[in-house]
Amino acid sequence: MTVHALYIGGRFVEATSSRTLDVIDPATQEVIARVPDASEADVSAAVAAARRAFDAGPWREVTAQERGRILFRLAEAVRRRAAELADLETRNCGKPIVEAEFDIADVATCFEYYGGLATKVHGDVIPVPDNAMSLALREPAGVAGQIIPWNYPLLMAAWKLAPAICAGCTMVIKPAEQTPLTLLALAREFEAAGLPPGVVNVVTGLGQPAGAAIVSHPEVDLVAFTGSAETGRTVLRTAADGIKKVSLELGGKSPNIFFADADFEAAVDGALFGVFVNQGEVCSAGSRVLVERSVYPRLLEAMVEKARRITLGPGLDRRVKMGPLVSREQFDRVRGYQELGKREAKLAVGGGRATGAGLDAGLFVEPTIFYDVDHGARIAREEIFGPVACVMPFDDE
Ligand code: ADP
């Protein structure tokens, strides 16, 4: 069993915390690795390394051109190890391997995008009257605290790492406790890519204490968080005490709207993809499907027909179109909404745990479609973050 270490100051180091967290494969619920549940002291060590690298290290002298090259090298490393990273992503978070491959390709593209941007961050000269000159200069914010969710583990990490490296910040990044493995794998590439020690520090652990310690640490200048709206509120409140810059990417309950004159087949496929891709564990999942009444019965029926044929199973099987949910906690949450939906609306398909060969040991739920859902129903208003669609008719624009 691999027991991982933290990555601080350019080295893998033992945590001072003796607590560890089990990392599971949600397709089997087997423990596949252990990671440290970092303590406040571990976070402080990581922040100190990031602080030193920003204030005193060579990083401030590294040119934009070189930061760009570092990002391109990271992209190359990701492409070189794409198959291994995709495999690890699928094992850890459950998603179908084809989707994981897509994500990993996106990770490389993200590093390349910011590699190109590094040399194009311009300032401004603002015309002002009298004997004055006004300049806007873009400077790195300092130490960035970055908190990552579990639905697109490495991609969400890249979305935070790449812009911060591009800007010349240093950072402490915490993957979600459920899905730390691909980021730890990427950390093995940081030194070879040319990142000086302390520029990127990886701390694994729970939201409490590790995540909260990053957000509240007085030496962290900026907090970038992606996760649930509820945790986002806590992050924003805590960051206010230190008057930190904050970016939040939170949940949603997105509508997809289908008019009668839409391309019918494209509408059906679009509605299903919108709500079922990545098992519905997406902040922008099209979880409310609004359909013009004249095509409502036909579109609903076509969605149900195709939903029945979605192949569930362990994501590493290439035939699989939908994998397990990420964790027992998420499974229970989604199961709860499936049961609630049966009381609040009409069930068209699914509605339970998915069982059968290859499924019983894992955290699989059936792709589920409710219809005639009232706009006031909880399933129509609350983020489910699972493969549960609410289909409802509308009469006019
Ligand atoms: P979920 O409930 O779906 O797991 P969260 O928003 O709680 O989503 O988790 C997203 C990320 O936020 C994870 O990395 C988690 O560890 C972290 N997190 C959770 N609670 C806190 C907190 N109080 N402060 C900072 N980070 C947190």
Residues whose N, C-alpha, C, O or C-beta is under 5 A from the ligand:
A	BS01	ADP	I147 I148 P149 K174 P175 A176 E177 G205 L206 G207 Q208 G211 A212 V215 T226 G227 S228 T231 T234
